[in-house]
Amino acid sequence: MKLGTLIKRVFYVSIFLSIGLILSLSLFSYSPHDLTFWHDCSESAVKTSNLLGAFGANLAALLLYLFGFSAILLIFYSVLFAA
């Protein structure tokens, strides 16, 4: 295997594993009480309980809104593409 091909392969594996990690952290720490674009709370002191903060809360809300609980399959697909 050439060095350029190996570097490209390692790059793609790291990207897909990072996507899988981000998706898993945001989806598994999802709370319907987090502040998102769709669910606004009148209390300004409400803290986001998602592990990735506001980004993770919005990402999880968007994915669950679009795909439902099958959004969890996106984690497995990203890890599968990394292999």
N, C-alpha and C positions, 0 to 999 in steps of 0.2 A: 504494500500500500504506500503510495506517495505521501510525502510530508504535507503537501497542500490539501490532499483529500482527507488526511487524518485531522488536520486542523479544522477543516470545514465540518467534518463529522462531529468533533468535540464541541464546536460552536453550536451546531443544531441541537445536540443532546442537551447542552446546558440551557439553551433557550426554552426547549420544551419542558425540561424539568423545572425551570423557574416558573413557567406559566402554570404547571401543575401545582407547585407549592403555593403560588399566589391564589389560585382558585380554591385549593383546599383550605387555606387559612381563612379566606373570606367567606366561603360557603359554610364551613363547619362552625364558625363563630357568629353566624347570622343571628340576629335578633329582630323580631318584627317591631320592636320599640325604638330601634335606632333612627336617627334623623337621616332621611334620604330625600331625594328630589320628589318622591311621591308621597312620603309620609312626613309631614311637618308637624312639629309639636309646638304648642304655645309656650312651653317652659323653655327658657333660654339656657337653663342650667343643666339640661339633660346631657349626659356624656354618652358617647358612642361606645358600645361594649364590644364592637368588632375588633379583632386583633390587628387589623390593618387600618383602623381608624375610619375616617369618613370615606376614603377611597374604597376600602373593603366593604363597607356598609352599602354604598351605592352600587358597587359591582355585584354583590350578592343579591341585592334587591332587583337589579336589572335582569340578571340571569334567571332568578326564580320567577320573575314576572313573565319573561319570554318563554322559558322552557319548563317551568315547574320543577319538581324534584328530580327530573331527568337531567338537570344541569349538573348534577354530581357526576354523570357519565363523562362530562367534559374533562374532569380530572383524569379519569382512566384513559381517555383518548390521548391526552397530552403526554402521559407517561408511556403509552403504547407507541406513539410516534417517536418518542425519544429512544426507544429500544432498537 
